[in-house]
Amino acid sequence: MGHVHVLDHPLIQHKLTHIRDKSTGTKEFRELVDEVAMLMAFEITRNLPLQETTIETPVMEAKAKVLAGKKIGLIPILRAGLGMVDGVLKLIPAAKVGHVGLYRDPETLKPVEYYIKLPSDIEERELIVIDPMLATGGSANDAIASLKKRGAKNIRLMCLIAAPEGVDVIKKEHPDVDIYLGALDEKLDDHAYIVPGLGDAGDRLFGTK
Ligand code: URA
């Protein structure tokens, strides 16, 4: 069963509080999301495997560790996922980035996939799907299914805030996927917004309404 990790590092929690605050404007919101994404990437990559190599320090030959194993792929779900990509890339600059475009049909609340462009070797990569708000779970569920259909085998999901409803959907539909959250909120409201949440992540990142 996939695990749910709430990343309760004090810096993440502090910044998340300012992200939630409705008086935080677009510029600051974007900067804070970028910083939290970087801090979350630090925690998410905690268990990446290492291997030993030999180097020459100025003093002597030494055995030292480098990352081993699979390369990383970041898959932001458009559009709000874009706001977290640069923060993750600060720590994992060699990661390749694929994009999945989904929107929620306002009538049915079901996701519609309108764009997908992925690195050619996704089946060999450790993929991190990025979606700031895991609300109904519809978009993330659909994006993960799309990736699996195209050969992806190792997928983690990274979200700023989730509702229990969304977490349950991913746990049920994709039990192999570990979920990393900044916070697990109370519930969804009648319009599928996360409560208390932060409002519409895409609108707040890009200054739209
Ligand atoms: N998407 C958002 O941006 N915010 C929510 O609360 C739910 C979905």
Residues whose N, C-alpha, C, O or C-beta is under 5 A from the ligand:
A	BS01	URA	M133 A135 A192 Y193 I194 G197 G199 D200 A201 G202
